[in-house]
C-alpha cells in the first residue's frame, strides 16, 4: 500500500480549463498561490476537458502522462487548481506516488501559515478539520480495519471510527472557543455603537494593497507584503477623519476567486466586521489589467457573506504605477463612487479622508421621534445604540426622544420595528 509523503515542496501544478474561453489570469493566480504556500514549482500541466473524470478528474490517459511528469521532475507534491473529491484525491495519490492537494487544501495551508492571533489559528484549524472530515469518508483502507497490537485494541472500533470521534470532539471544542471570541467581539461592537463610532471595513482582492492603505491611514504598523494573503487576522484602529470626526478602521482578510466554503464558515467572526460595517472601502489594484474581473469576484464574496448591500466606495490604489493623479469619480446621482490614491507614496490619502468625513457627516440624522407606550422595545434599542440625546414623556405615557445616529442604523432599527422615518422630526 502506498504511504503518503509527509514533506516536500517540489511541486507539479495541474490546471484544467473546463470552459471554452481559457482564463490566463486564473492560471497566474494559481501559480502565485502555490508559491505563496512555499511550493517550488517544477512543472505546470495545463489541459482542457468538457467535464471532470469521476476517477482521476483529468482522465486515465492524461493522469498517466502527469504521473510521468511527476516522476521525471522528482516532485513530492501535485497541486490541482480545482476541488477534488476524496476518492479522486486517493486515486491520484496512488497513481502519482506523491501527495495530491486540491485548491481548497492549498488555500487552507496558506491560511495556516499566515495565522498569528489565537482566534485566527482556531479559525484555520476549524476549516482544516472540516475539510479533513470529508476525506475520512473514503480514505485509505487501513482506516477501515480494527486497531491491532497490545494496548491498541478497542471494543470493536475501527481506526476510521476512532478518527471520526476524535475529529468531532476537537471540532466541538474549537467551536466553543470561537463562540467566546464572538461574544467578546460583539461586546466591542456594542461599545463602538454606544460611542457612536462609525466602522469602516477595508475589503478587496488579496494583494490589492489593503494593509498598506490601512497603515497609511492609521499608522498601524500592520504587516504588509507583496504576496497573497499577507494579512489574515483582522485589525481595528481608530482614525481621525476630520476634527471632531473619528471612525474605527478594520483591515480584513483579502478575498480570492472560489474562496473555499470551509473558510467562509470558519471565519464567521472575522467576516462579521465586514457585515456590520457602516461603510466598506473596496480596495482595487488600479494597475491590474484584470481589475474589473477581480472587483466582481470581491462583490460576489460580499454577497455570499451577507454584506452585498453595505454602502461602498471603491478605492483605486497603486496609481503610482500608472503615473496618474489622485481624483474622485462621481456617479450620475452625484454620489462618490471611487477615489484614486497611492497607499505607497501617500498621494490622495488626504482626499480619501476628506471623502470619508463628508460621508459620515452627511449620513448622520438628528431629530425628535415619537414613540407610543407599546414601543418600549424600540426605545431600548435606540438607547442601546447610544443614539438618544434627550427624552420626554407626555401625559399619555408616550415618549419623545431626541436621537442622533447614522441613517443606515436608523433604517435598520425602524425596519425591525416595522416603522418608517415618517415619525422623525428634524431639528
N, C-alpha and C positions, 0 to 999 in steps of 0.2 A: 504494500500500500504506500502511496506517495506521501511523504512528510513535508508539510509546507515550510518553506524557508522562513525563518523568523527575522531576518535582517537583510540588508542590501538595498542600495539606491540606484543601481544601474537599471534603467527602465526602457521599455518599448511602449510607445503610445499608439493607441488604436482609435481612429476616428472614422465613423460610418456616416455617410450622407444618406439620410432616409427621405430626402425631398429632392425635387427636380433641380432647384436652384441651390448650389453649394454656397455656404457662408464662410468666406475666408477668415472673417473676424472671429468666428466661433472657434476655429482651429487654433488661431493665435492665442485666444484667451485660455483654451485648454492647455496649451504648451506652457503658458505663464503660470497657470495653476499648478502644474506638475513641478515646475522649477521652484515655485513658492513653497512647496512641500519638501523640497530638498532633493528631488529626483534628479539624477544625472541621465538626461535623455540620450539614448544611443541611436534609436531609430524611430521614425514616425511612419506608421502604416495607415494609409487612407484608402477607403473603398466606398462603393455605392451599392445599396440594396433597396429593393422595393419595400421589404418588411424584415424584421428581425427573424433569425432562425431560432426555433424553440430549444435546440440543444446547445449550440455554440454561439448564438446571436449573429455570427458572421457567416455561417455555413461551414460544412465539413471541409471542403477543399481549401477555402481561404484560411480556416483555422489551422490547417496543417502547414500552409505557407507561413503563417505568423509564427508557428512553433519553430520552423527552420530559422527564421529571422532571430527569434529569441535565443536559440542555441548558438548561432553564429556570433551574436553580439555578447554572449555570456551574461545576459540580463537575468536578474533575480526577481524582477517585477514587471508586470504588464498592466498598464492602466487603460481602461476604456472610458471614453467620453460619453458614456451612456449609463443608464441604470440597468444592472444585470440582476436576473433572478438568482436565488440561492443555488438552484440546480445548474444554471448556466455557469456561474462562478466556479462551482465544484468541477464541472466537466472540463472547463478551460484550464484549470489548475492541473488536473490530471494529465491533460494533453501537453501543456507547456512545461511541466515540471518547474513551475515558478509561481510565485504569488500573483494573484489577479485582484485588482482593485477597480471598482467602478467609480463613476463621477461622485456619487454620494459619499463613498468611503474616502475619496481623495479630499473633498472639502471638509469632512469631519476631521481628517488628520491635520489639515492646515489650522482649523479652529483649535484643535488640541494643543498645537504648538504656540498659538498666539494668546491663549487664555492666561491671564495674570491674576485676576481677583478670585476670591473664594467663590463668588457667585458664578463668574464665567467658567471656572473649572467644573462646577457642579452641572451647569447647563450643557457643557460639551460632553461630559460623561453620560448624562441622561440621553442625549442624542445618540451617542455611540452605542449605549446599551439597547436602546430601542431598535437601532439598525441591526445590531448583533442578534437580537431576539428573532428576527426574521430568518437569519442564517442558521439558527438551530433547528428549524423545521425540517430541512432536508440537507443536513450537514454530513460530516464524514461518518462512515459505517461504524467506527468504534464507539460513537456516541450511543448506538442502539444496543450495545452489549452491557451486561451487568458488570459492575466493578469486580475485579478479582484480586487475590493476594491477601495475606494476613493483615487484618485490621482495616481492610478496604471494602469487604463485602457488606452491602447494605441489605435491608429486608426486601429483596426483590426489586430494588430500584435501579434502573439503567442509568448510565452516565448522562444520557440525554435528559432524563427526568431530573437528575440532580442539578445539572447546569441550568435548566429552566427554573427550578425552585430558587437557586442561589441568585440567578439573574433577576427574577421577580422581586425577591427580597431587597436587593440593592436598589432597584428602581423605586420601590415604595419609600425606602429610606431617603433617597435623593429628593423625591417629590415633597416629603415632609420638610426637609431643609429649605427647599426652594419656596415653599409656602411661607416660611418665616421671613425669608428675604422679601417676598412680595408684600407681606404685611408692613415690613419696615419701609419699603419704597412708597407704599400707599400713605403711610404717615408723613413721609417727606412731601408728597404731592399735596396732601391736605394742608400742611404748614405753608406751602407756597401759595395755595389758593387763599388762605386766610390773610396772608401778607399781600395779596393782590399782585403777586409777581407773575407776569406772563412767561410762558415757556416757549422757547424756540428750539426746534429739533433740526439738526443737520442730517439730511438724508442724501443718498446718491449712490451711484455705481461705485464699486470698490476701485480705489486708486484715482478717484476724481479730485482729490485734494481736500477732503473734508477736515482731516485733523490739522493740516497746515493752516487752513482758514480758521479753524477753532482756536489754534494757538495765536493767530494774528489778532483775532477779536478779543480773546480773553486772557492772553499772556499766560496760558495754562501749562505749558511745558509737556503736553501730551506727545507720546512717541509718534513720529510721522516718518514714513519711508516710502520710497518708490517701489512698492510691492503690493500684491493683492492681500487684503485683509490685514494690513499692518496694525490696525486698531480693532480690537474685538470688544473689550469691556467698555460700557458706556461711562462717560464722564460728564459731570454737571458743574458749571461755573456761572457766577454772576457776571454780568457785563452791563456797564452803564452806556445806554444808547444815546442819551442826551441828559443835560442837567435835570434831575428830578425824575427821570425815566429809567428804570432798571428792569432787566429781564434775566431769566435763567436760560443759559445756552446748554444744550445737550448734544454731545458728539456720539453718534451711534455707529453700529457696525455697517460696513458697506454691503450693498446688495450685489448679486450676480445673477445671470440668467439661470433658470432651472434650479433655484435655491431649494435644497432638499427639504421635504416636508418635516423630517425629523428635527431640523434646525429651527424651522418656524415654530414648531410646537415647544421645543425646549427653551427657546429664547423669548418666551411669553413676557417675562418681567421686563426684559430689555426693550422689546418692541412696544410695551405699554407706554413708555416715554414718548414714542412716536405717535401713538394713537391719541394720547391725552394732550399733546402739544397745542398751544394756541396758534402757532404758525410753523409751517415746515419750510426750511430753506433747502430746496433741491439743488445740490451742487452738481454741476455738469462740467466735464472736461471740454472746454471750448476748442482745444486743439485736436480733439479726437475726431477723425472723419466719420466715425460711426456714432457721433454723439446723439443724434435723434433716435437711433435704434436703442442705445443703452438707456436713454431717458425713458423710453417706452417700457423697457424692462423694469425700471425702478417704479414707474407708475403701476405696472401690473402687480408687483410685490406689495405696494402700498394698498392696492385694492384688496389683495388677499388677506392682509392683516387688519383690515377694517379702518385704514387711515386714508382711503381714497378721496374722502370728502373734506379733508382738512384744508384750510386756507394755505396756499402755497405760492412762494415766489422762487423762481429759478435764479440761481447764481452761476453765471458762466465764468468759470475760473480758468486760470492759466493764459490770460490774454497776453502775458509777456512772451509766450511762444508764438503768438500771432502778430506781434507788433501793433496791436490795437490799443485804443484809448478807453478808459472807463466811460460807461454810459448807462442810461436807464432806458429800457424799452417799455412802452405802454401799449395796452390793447385798445380796441375801438371804443371801449367804455371809459377810457382814461385811467384804468387801474394799472398799477405796475405789474408787469409780467416777468421781467428778468433784469438783473443787474450784472454788468460785465466788470470783473475785477481780476486782480492778480494777488493771490494769497502769498506768493513767493516774494514779491518785492513791495507789496503793500498798496499798490495803486488801486484806487476805487474803494478801499476799505471805509474811508470817511463817508463816501457816498452811500455805501451799504448801511452803515449805522444810521445815517440820516433817514434812509428809506424805512428802516425798522422803527425808528422813533415816530415817524409820521403815521405808520401803520397802526401802532398801538394807541397813539393819541386819538386818531380818528375812529378807532374801533371801540373806544370806551363810551358807554351810555350812562347818563346821570339824570335821575328824575325821581318822582314820587309814584308809588304803586299802592293801589287799594286792594286789600285782601279781606275777604269775608271771614267770619268766625270759624267756618269749617275748613279753611285753607291753612291750618296750622302746620301741616307738613311742608307746604311750600315756603312758609315763613321760616321754618327750621333750616331748610336747605339754603335759603339766602343768607341766614346768619352763619351757617357752616362754611359758606364761601367767603365770609368776611365782607360781604357786599353791602351790609346795612350800616348806614351812617347815622340815621336818626329814626325814631319810632314814636308814633302817636296812636292812642286808642280812642275811638269815638264812643258815644253813649250806647251804641248798639253792639259793642264788643268787636267791631271791625278794626283792622289795623291800617294805618297809613305809614308806609315805610319809605324812607329816602334811601335809594340804592345807587351804587356806582360799581360797575363791573363791565368786562368786555361783552360786546354784543353777542358773540358766539356762545358764551357761557349763559347769558340770559336766555337766548333762544333754546339752549338745551334744557335748562331748568323749566321754562314755561311749556316746552313740548311735552316733557314728562308729566306736567300737571294739566295737560290739555288746555293750556291758555295761550292767548296770543299777546302781542305787545300793545294792544289797544288800551290796557289799563295803566300804561306807564305814561305819566305826565312829565314832560321835560321841564327843567328849571329855566 
